Amino acid sequence: MNTAKSTARERARKGARRIRKLLLSKARAGLTLIEIMIVIAIIAMIGGGVTFAFQQQRRAQAKTTKTNAMQLRSLAQQYYTEHRDSCPTVQALISAGEMDTRSKTTDEWGKPFVIVCNGEDLDVTSSGPDGQQGTGDDITTAARPAAN
């Protein structure tokens, strides 16, 4: 009788081990909801950081382009004061020695600045990130009219 009880106990232990092994293997095979949520949160934070960095880069490019356009406008105004017969171009400024070839003659997106004469004043514009003149993202040195 002792052997029957020990055999029954042995089978019960083996069955319990199988159940534990089965439960542990299934738990290890998948991911819990918490783990998935943590991974999604980490991915969202990385995505937000990348988006923020791109926005900062665009702002910096626009600011640098505006600064370069203002410097070019200053040089062009000096040239235009002395040579009223024609509106200056970047090449005319370089040829006249008003600016050297190391000066920035293109915007941050590689497009050349455009100098436009408006009567007594002149304006330097960049086509902006989209590369097309006349759109909302253009960068200009023109004075904005004061709001009434």
Residue pairs with C-beta under 8 A, 6 or more apart in sequence:
58 129
61 108
61 109
61 129
62 108
62 128
62 129
62 139
64 108
65 107
65 108
65 109
65 126
65 128
65 139
66 139
66 141
68 104
68 107
68 113
69 107
69 113
69 124
69 125
69 126
69 139
69 140
69 141
70 124
70 141
71 103
71 104
72 90
72 93
72 99
72 103
72 104
72 105
72 113
72 115
72 124
73 115
73 122
73 123
73 124
73 141
75 93
75 98
75 99
75 103
76 88
76 93
76 98
76 115
76 122
76 124
77 122
78 98
79 88
79 92
79 93
79 96
79 98
80 87
80 88
80 117
80 122
83 96
86 92
87 115
87 116
87 117
87 122
88 98
88 115
88 117
88 122
89 115
90 99
90 105
90 112
90 113
90 115
93 99
94 100
94 101
94 103
94 105
99 105
105 112
105 113
106 112
106 113
107 113
107 126
107 127
107 128
107 139
109 126
109 127
109 128
109 129
109 131
111 126
111 127
111 131
113 124
113 125
113 126
114 124
114 125
114 126
114 127
114 133
115 122
115 123
115 124
116 122
116 123
116 124
116 125
118 142
121 143
123 140
123 141
123 142
124 140
124 141
125 133
125 138
125 139
125 140
125 141
125 142
126 138
126 139
126 140
127 133
127 135
127 138
128 135
128 137
128 138
128 139
129 137
130 137
